[in-house]
């Protein structure tokens, strides 16, 4: 499989990986099998993004709302995260992949936070694809935390309320230093953001796929890039007029 030869490659692709449970249910399998199969799709997506020349790949791994799922499923999801880091970190590091973690790090118990921090530190000097893992992430929570930081600075006399602007908010988000996603993909046929990158998605292109996440592969990723390349991104402006042909 050859990477697509496209006129434009998105700098940042973000994916809402949806449908693991339904994939398993359709096959009469436990939901845990669907989640395990989904990890294989993660590996495919990371490889495809690197091959295509994408600079940033953000994966919605575990939302702040996922804690409301049954305790056994939450335990399985956290276990998969642990195994992914333990088994794949060395290979990602060898492949020059840099890992960034976004999400609320407060109150993460046990070995999870140390493992996430280790993944970031180990790969911090890598210069290839940046793999952004959204873990315990919710966009509204992220925005609240950013506003709290600004409010603290105002209360301390370090900042005037009238001086607050969009750039200041952006700098206090978990994604500071990461460009906004050019393309957001969601699998499973659902067509919503589900509290994912609400601020950052202001001018993102969206692609909703009917396939469940465990079926996602490199060809689907490349096809998504082809769809993106055909989009006309205007950022609130007008499409550039074609140059006049001299008579």
N, C-alpha and C positions, 0 to 999 in steps of 0.2 A: 504494500500500500504506500503510495507516494504522496507526500504532503501537497496540498492544493497550491497551484500557481495562481495567485490572486493579486489584483491591483492594490488591495489594501488588506492588512491584517489587523484585527483589533488589538490594541495594546493590553487591554484588561477584559477578561471574560469571567463572569460570575455565574455559578450554577446552583439552582435549588434542586437538590437531589431527592426527588420524590417518587414514591411508588414501591419501595422495597416490600412492605407488608402485603400490598395487593398483588404484587408479582408472586409472592409465596402462596397467597390464598388461592390464586387461580390454578396453582399446581398441587394444591392439597398439602402444602408443606408448612412447617412452623414459620412464623414471622422471622425468627432468628436466622433461618436459612436465607431469607431475602436480604437481611442486613449484611450477612457474610458475603453474599453474591454482590451486593452493592459495593463492598470494599474493592472487589476486583474491577468494577467499573471505574472506581476512583483511580486506580493504577493506570487504566487505559486513558482516562482523561488527562492525567498528568503527562504521560508520554506523548499524547497527541498535541497537547499545548506546547510542549517543548519543541517537538518536531516542526510545528507550524510557525514558530517564532513569536508566540504570544509571550508578553513580558510578565503578566500577572494573571494568575488563576485563583479565584476565590470560590471555595466550596462551603456550602451551608451544612455543616456536619452535625450540629446539635443546637437547637434553639433554646432560648430561655423558657419557652412554653413546653418543651419536651419533658420537663420534670413532672408534668401533670399526667404523663402516660403511666400505665401500670408499672409497679415497682420492678417486676421481673424484666420488663422490656427496657426500662431505663438502665438497669444493671447490665443487660446484654449490650446496649449501645455504648455504654462507658467501657465495657470490656473490649469491644471492637476498637474503640479509640486507642486504648492501651496497646492492644496487639498491633495495630497499624503503626504506631510510633516505634514500638520495639522491633518489629520485623522490617519496616521500610525505611527507617531513619538513615541507616548506614547507606542504603542504595541511593536514596535521595541526595545524601551528602556527596557520594561519589559522582552523581550526575550533575553536581554544581547547582542544585536546587536550594533556594533560600526559603525558609519557613517563617511565616508571620502568623501570630495568633490574635484574633480579634474577639471581643466578647467580655463579659463581666467576670473578672478574676476574683472578686470578693466571695468569700465563703465556700470556695472550692475545697473539698476535703480530701484527705488521703494523699495518694501519690499523684493525682491527676495534674495539679498545678506544677509541681516540680518536673514532671515529664514534659509538659508543654513548654516550660521555660528552658529545659535542656534542649529540646528540639530547636527552639529559636536561637539559643546561644551557639549550639554546635554548627549551625548553618549560616550564622550571621554574616560571615565574610564571603559567602558564595555569590557569584555574579550572574548566574543563569536565571531560569524561571523563578519567580517568587510565588510560592504556593501559600495562599492566605487561607487559613482554616478558621471558619467562624464557629466558635465553640462557646456554649452558654451565651449565645448572642441573640439579642433582640434590638431592633433599630430604635424603638421608642426608649428603651432603657439606655441605650448608647447616647441618645440625644439628651435625656434627663441628666446623665452623668456629666455631659459636656456643659450643660447650662449650670449645673451645680458648681463646676469649676469657675465659670465666669462670675457667678454670683459671689463666690468666695473672694475672688479678686476685687470685685466692686466693694464688698464689705470691708476689705483690708485697705481700701483707698488706692489700690494699684491700677484701677481701671474705672473710667467713667461710663455709665450706662449708654450715653449717647455716642460713645466711640465704638460700641460693639457692632461688628459687621459679619457678613457671611464667612469671610476668610478666618475670622477669629473662632467661629464655631467649628469650621472645618478642621482647624489646627488642634482642636480639643476632642475630636472624634477618635475612635479606635483606629480608623483608617488613615490617620494623618501621615502624609508622605506617600500615600498610595493614590494613583490617579483614579478618578471615578470610572466605573465599569462602562465600557463601550457597548458590551453585549451581555444581557442576562438571559440565561436559558433555564427553563423549568420543564422537567419531565413529568409524565403521568397524566397529561391532559388537563391538569388544573391550571387556571389562568389568574393567578393572584401572586402578590409579593410575599404575603405571610410574614410581615414585619422584618423584611430583609432589605438592608441598604436603602431605606426610604429617602434619606437625604442625598445619598450618592447617586441614586438612580434618576435624578432629575432629567437627564437627557440621554439615558441609556436606550438602546434598541432592545426589544423583547422578542424572544422566540419561545413559543410553547409547543412542546413535542408530545404526541400521544403515548410514546413509549415509556414504560416503567424504567426507573433508573438502573436496575440490574442488567437491562438489555442495552444500555448505552455503551457504544464502542467508539473506536477511533474514526471510523467512517462517518458516524453520526456527528462527531465533533467537526470533522472537515466539512461535511455538508452544511453544518450550522455556520461555519465561516464563509462559505459560498453565499448563503442567504444574506449574511451581514454585508458582504462586499457589494451586493446588489441594492442595498438600502441607500436612500438619499438623506443624509444627515444634515439638517439645516440649522440646528441650535437656535431656533426662533427667527432665523433670517429667511432669505429666499434662495432658491436654487440659482447658482451662477448661470447667467445667460451664455449660450454658446457663442464663441467668437464669430464675428461677421466674416464671411468669405469674400475676399477681394474679387471684384468683378473684372 
